[in-house]
Amino acid sequence: MQDWLAERAQASPEKLALIVGEQRWSYGALNQLVNVTCAKLQAQGIQASDFVAVLLPNGLPYICLVHALARLGAILVPLNTRLTPGELRWQIEHVGAKWLLLDKIDPELLIENCEQLIVNETWLAQNHSFTIHNSQFTIHNYQSLVFTSGTSGRPKGVLLTFGNHFWSANASAYRLGIDPNDIWLSVLPLYHVGGLAVLFRSALYGTAVSLHTRFDLPSINHDLDNNPITLISLVPTMLHRLLQSRTFWPASLRLILLGGAAATPELMQQANRLPRDRSSVNSEESIHNSQFTIHNSQLPLVAPTYGLTEAASQVATMLPADAARKPGSAGRPLMFTSVKIVDENGEERPSHEIGEIVVTGPTVMAGYFDKNIHRGERGEHREKKTSASSALSAVDSSIHTGDLGYLDADGDLWIVQRRSDLIVSGGENIYPAEVEAVLREHTAVTEACVVGIADAEWGQRVVAMVQIAENATVSPDELITFCREHLAGYKIPRHIQLVEQLPLTASGKIGRQQVAEQLQDLD
């Protein structure tokens, strides 16, 4: 089997594949750039089964690398560009990545046995002749190792296969539908599974992606007003900001996929009330020979979705009309996926009773990365007879998500609490354990409790209550500065309250709920 981009380029080489700013590429042109990328990666020594870390912003080079690594059989390790050098070094060393691809040499990320390679648009310049030694492509090959927050305070590496993406793309299409002229505006970073999912779905569907480097309101609004965008993926914070800058939606827009964090019914209602401007897009000027549908201005647009990295993004999604009728629900599980609610003993709970959400189906990951299993020599067979680059072909894997929710009588999923104490701020997952561990490293701190409190713009913001050692002297600002040296910016507490003793429960545990209640009314 050829990889999906190669298959798409062969089937419809002239079809629009990608928009970045004012530049456009057809599938044939993008495929040729990926061939160039493959040749250059091979010339550097990158081979099938290599773990290849990528630290780049969204853009053409990153898209070419995603497809090129798939073609070569190497495993993408996308790194969060917002992490500190210390956090990045741990992830690179943990997986034993042999390569770090970035846009400039970073002395703080010089790691033994990991070579840095600069990749940018100049690097993509056409070679006159080259030969590519493609790897055998199967959907059971590992596509990526995506890090997600871990309850122990260390991130976990989620191993995703092409099969996970394939089934996810099929299920999403079945729920949301496909228009042959769809253009999906994607501002989600490519180090998130949501960003990767859009790329692979578009290649499978034969539709286009309009990729943005970051969430920049002027450029996104320009794109919405000048190109026939039909879909856009957002987290609630992004939608909140977008609504503050717009008075209408373009006529071509058919769906806003809203995920990453819980969205309030008020936010969804505000988005659905915004009218559509039938004259907002000139199709002949924006995309040559493109046609698009002018949608009914009265129909709602927002489709809330529940997903997780471990299930290759979407698990349940509710269509806009249903979501407007039943605000707050994430809808039914997607095709091929099942969801059940279980109690602490693993017994299934009846409708409307809260329990842990368990997801089963072919989109569920191959497993968490285990360096004792996955860092051996290329081609060596692992336990259960899986190789370093592929997983078993089972299609009914399950994962206990740790999220709390219930199913109503219609089978629609309602999320009560995401991953126990997880904080979701601006669509980014933050586990308190990681931030608490950093705070406890300070010599003046004996204990810390980190919680998320409601925030109109970010969904939640990070705050902390810190117990100070006897006779120690430290200020909240000093602790915030200390955190900034060890944590990505979005993980840093926005407010720290110093106390002599943290509140405790009857069993002697830290009273996390009491802390949250005491910090809830902070300005």
Secondary structure by P-SEA (a helix, b strand, c coil): cccaaaaaaaacccccccccccccccaaaaaaaaaaaaaaaaaaccccccbbbbbccccaaaaaaaaaaaaacbbbbcccccccaaaaaaaaaaacccbbbccccccccccccbbbbbbccccccccccccccccccccccccccccccccccbbbbbbbcaaaaaaaaaaaaaacccccbbbbbcccccccaaaaaaaaaaaaacccccccccccaaaaaaaaacccccbbbbcaaaaaaaaaccccccccccccccccccccaaaaaaaaabbbbccccccccccccbbbbbcccccccbbbbbbccccccccccccaaaaaacccccccccccbbbbbbcccccccccccccbbbbbcccccccccccccccccccccccccccccccccccccccccccccccccccbbbbccccccccccccbbbbaaaaaaaaaaccccccccccccccccccbbbbbbbbbcccccccaaaaaaaaaacccccccccbbbbccccccccccccaaaaaaaaacccc
